[in-house]
Amino acid sequence: MLERRLVTIESPDDPRIAEFRDIRERDLTGRQGRFIAEGTVVLRVLARAHSAGSGVRAEKLLLLRSRVGGLEDLIAAFPEDIPVYVAEPEVLDAVAGFHLHRGVLAVGSRGAVPSVTEFIAGLSASSLIVAACGISNHDNIGAIFRNAAAFGAEGVLLDETCCDPLYRKALRVSVGSVLSVPYCRGGTAEATLDALADGGFDIWALSPSGQVEIRQIERSQRIALVLGTEGEGLPERILSRFRTARISQSPSLDSLNVGTSSGIALYTIAAKLGQI
């Protein structure tokens, strides 16, 4: 049964696996919502998202032949119409452009992304949301999504200056959470926050100079945690309009990594809301 699904790739130039070629130098992100998923954990999330009808779909798999025996359950999690290509190490490395020690890849796609207004309209009456502004580091985007999944955030809103979370590295760092946590991306930070305010969200901007310590945030039905980029942080035009919160820390350091900050803040708020 399993063997019948496997299609052997003998040349790195085989057009059937063209999307996987030189994935370190180029990325499928921005190409009609397509992306590269890497590693067994991410592929399991992709399989669940595909079967859930969430708008995320798997298109094809590419596996190191020696790994197939231990991945029967993972392969079976994908519908039988999803091609499963296998290759020997030298072929797979030539396709990827570097030594691919995990040996587990997939191409997937994400359907049409809703507008900010549509996204907010679909949220629950009781929601914890992350709004990210100007975050261009793929590791940080991945960490934010991972923390959002861990602490029950219902979604992530990214302004137009944030990097695409479907980048391979962001997707990998998020351990697939980009595929499970609803999100939308686009528009200015101000427009996003105005839409959240109109939707009844209490907006808290995270900053080292925040007026309220994060543990003192008031409990409410709808909370939006606003995160800015490292170094510059959130612009004054946002900090001056909305309530601000800080994470207490040693005075010897002026700020935390935004990925770390998101984890601490989301944990604190989720605990206050009784979500964890």
C-alpha positions in Angstrom: 0.0 0.0 0.0 2.7 2.5 1.0 5.0 1.5 -1.8 2.3 2.2 -4.3 2.2 5.9 -3.2 6.0 6.4 -3.5 7.4 8.0 -6.7 11.2 7.8 -7.1 13.1 10.9 -8.1 16.4 10.1 -9.7 17.4 13.5 -11.0 17.5 16.9 -9.2 16.3 18.4 -12.5 13.0 16.4 -12.4 10.3 19.0 -13.1 7.9 17.3 -10.7 9.9 18.6 -7.7 10.9 22.0 -9.2 9.4 23.9 -6.2 11.9 22.3 -3.8 15.0 23.3 -5.8 17.5 25.6 -4.1 15.2 26.4 -1.2 17.9 28.1 0.8 18.4 30.8 -1.9 14.7 31.3 -2.8 11.4 30.9 -1.0 7.9 30.2 -2.3 6.5 32.8 0.0 4.5 35.5 -1.8 3.8 33.2 -4.8 0.1 32.7 -4.5 0.3 31.8 -0.9 2.5 28.7 -1.4 5.2 27.7 1.1 7.8 25.0 2.0 7.2 23.0 5.1 10.2 21.2 6.7 10.5 18.5 9.3 8.1 15.9 10.7 6.5 18.2 13.3 5.6 20.9 10.8 4.3 18.3 8.3 2.0 16.8 10.9 0.5 20.2 11.5 0.1 20.6 7.7 -1.7 17.2 7.5 -4.1 18.3 10.3 -4.7 21.7 8.7 -5.3 20.1 5.3 -7.9 17.6 6.7 -9.6 20.2 8.8 -10.5 22.2 5.7 -8.9 25.4 7.1 -7.8 26.8 3.8 -4.3 25.3 4.2 -3.6 22.6 1.7 -0.7 20.2 1.1 0.4 19.8 -2.6 3.2 17.3 -2.6 5.8 15.7 -0.3 9.5 15.0 -0.9 11.2 12.6 1.5 14.6 11.0 2.0 14.1 7.3 1.0 15.7 6.0 4.2 13.2 7.8 6.3 10.1 6.4 4.7 9.9 3.4 6.9 9.6 5.5 10.1 7.1 7.9 8.5 4.3 5.6 7.5 1.8 7.2 9.8 2.7 10.7 8.6 2.4 9.7 5.0 -1.0 8.1 5.8 -2.2 11.3 7.3 -2.2 12.9 3.9 -4.9 12.1 1.3 -3.9 9.6 -1.3 -4.0 12.2 -4.1 -1.1 14.0 -2.6 2.1 12.9 -4.4 4.9 11.4 -2.3 8.3 11.7 -3.9 11.3 10.0 -2.5 15.0 10.4 -3.3 18.4 9.2 -2.2 20.6 11.6 -0.2 22.8 12.8 -3.0 19.7 13.6 -5.2 17.8 15.3 -2.3 20.9 17.4 -1.4 21.3 18.5 -5.0 17.7 19.5 -5.1 17.7 21.5 -1.9 21.2 23.0 -2.6 22.6 21.9 0.8 22.7 18.9 3.0 19.1 18.3 4.1 19.6 16.2 7.2 15.9 16.1 8.1 15.0 14.7 4.8 11.3 15.7 5.1 9.8 18.4 3.0 6.4 19.4 1.6 4.9 22.1 -0.6 1.7 23.6 0.7 -0.6 26.5 -0.1 -2.8 28.9 1.9 -6.1 30.1 0.5 -7.3 33.7 0.2 -6.5 35.8 3.3 -9.4 37.8 4.8 -9.2 41.5 5.2 -8.6 42.9 8.7 -12.2 43.9 9.0 -13.4 40.4 8.0 -10.9 38.7 10.3 -12.0 40.7 13.3 -15.7 40.2 12.5 -15.1 36.4 12.7 -13.5 36.5 16.2 -15.2 35.2 19.3 -16.9 37.5 21.8 -14.0 36.6 24.2 -10.7 36.9 22.4 -7.0 37.4 23.0 -5.3 38.7 19.8 -1.7 39.6 18.9 -1.1 42.6 16.7 2.4 42.8 15.3 3.9 46.0 13.8 7.1 46.2 11.8 8.5 42.8 12.7 10.8 41.7 9.8 12.8 39.0 11.5 11.6 35.5 10.6 12.7 34.0 13.9 10.7 36.5 15.8 7.6 36.0 13.7 7.9 32.3 14.1 8.3 32.6 17.9 5.2 34.9 18.1 3.1 32.4 16.4 4.4 29.5 18.5 3.6 31.5 21.7 0.2 32.5 20.3 -0.6 28.9 19.9 0.7 27.9 23.3 -1.3 30.5 25.2 -4.6 30.4 23.4 -4.5 33.5 21.2 -7.3 33.4 18.7 -5.3 35.1 16.0 -2.4 37.2 14.9 -2.7 40.5 12.9 0.4 41.5 11.0 0.7 45.0 9.5 2.1 45.4 5.9 5.7 46.0 7.2 5.9 42.6 8.9 7.6 39.7 7.0 5.5 36.9 5.6 5.0 34.1 8.2 5.0 31.6 5.4 8.7 32.0 4.9 10.3 28.6 5.4 12.3 29.7 8.5 9.4 31.4 10.2 7.3 28.4 9.6 10.0 26.1 11.0 10.6 28.2 14.1 6.8 28.3 14.8 6.8 24.5 14.7 3.9 24.7 12.3 1.8 27.1 14.3 1.7 29.5 11.4 -0.6 26.9 9.8 -2.8 26.5 12.9 -3.2 30.0 14.3 -5.5 32.2 12.1 -3.9 35.4 10.8 -4.1 38.1 8.3 -1.5 40.5 7.0 -1.7 43.9 5.4 -2.5 47.6 5.9 -1.0 50.0 8.3 -0.6 49.4 12.0 -2.9 52.3 12.7 -5.6 51.0 10.5 -5.3 47.5 12.2 -5.5 49.0 15.7 -8.4 51.3 14.7 -10.3 48.2 13.5 -9.6 46.4 16.7 -10.8 49.3 18.8 -14.0 49.5 16.7 -14.4 45.8 17.4 -14.5 46.3 21.1 -10.9 45.3 21.9 -9.0 46.7 24.8 -5.6 47.5 23.2 -2.4 47.2 25.2 0.9 48.2 23.6 3.9 46.4 25.0 6.9 48.7 25.7 9.8 48.8 28.2 8.5 52.2 29.2 4.9 51.0 29.6 2.8 52.7 32.2 1.4 49.5 33.7 3.2 46.3 34.6 2.0 43.4 32.5 0.5 41.7 35.6 -1.7 44.7 36.3 -3.6 44.6 32.9 -7.3 44.6 33.6 -9.3 41.5 32.7 -11.7 42.1 29.8 -13.6 40.1 27.2 -11.4 41.2 24.3 -7.7 42.1 24.6 -5.2 42.9 21.8 -1.5 42.8 22.7 0.5 45.0 20.4 4.1 44.1 19.7 6.8 46.2 17.9 10.2 45.5 16.5 13.3 45.1 18.5 15.4 48.1 19.0 13.0 50.8 17.9 10.0 49.3 19.5 6.5 50.7 18.8 6.3 54.2 17.3 5.3 57.1 19.5 2.1 57.6 17.5 0.9 54.2 18.7 2.3 54.5 22.3 0.6 57.9 22.7 -2.8 56.7 21.6 -3.2 53.4 23.5 -2.6 52.0 26.9 0.9 50.7 27.5 2.3 47.8 29.5 5.8 46.7 30.4 7.5 43.5 31.6 9.5 44.2 34.8 13.1 43.2 34.4 16.6 44.0 35.6 17.7 47.6 35.0 20.9 46.3 33.5 19.1 45.4 30.3 16.8 47.8 28.4 14.6 45.3 26.6 13.8 41.7 25.8 13.7 39.9 22.5 10.2 40.4 21.0 9.8 36.7 20.7 10.6 36.2 24.4 8.4 39.2 25.4 5.5 37.8 23.5 5.7 34.6 25.4 5.8 36.3 28.8 3.1 38.7 28.0 0.7 36.2 26.5 1.2 33.8 29.4 0.4 36.5 31.9 -2.7 37.7 30.0 -3.9 34.2 29.3 -3.6 33.2 33.0 -5.6 36.3 34.0 -8.3 35.3 31.5 -8.3 31.7 32.8 -7.3 30.3 29.4 -4.4 28.3 30.9 
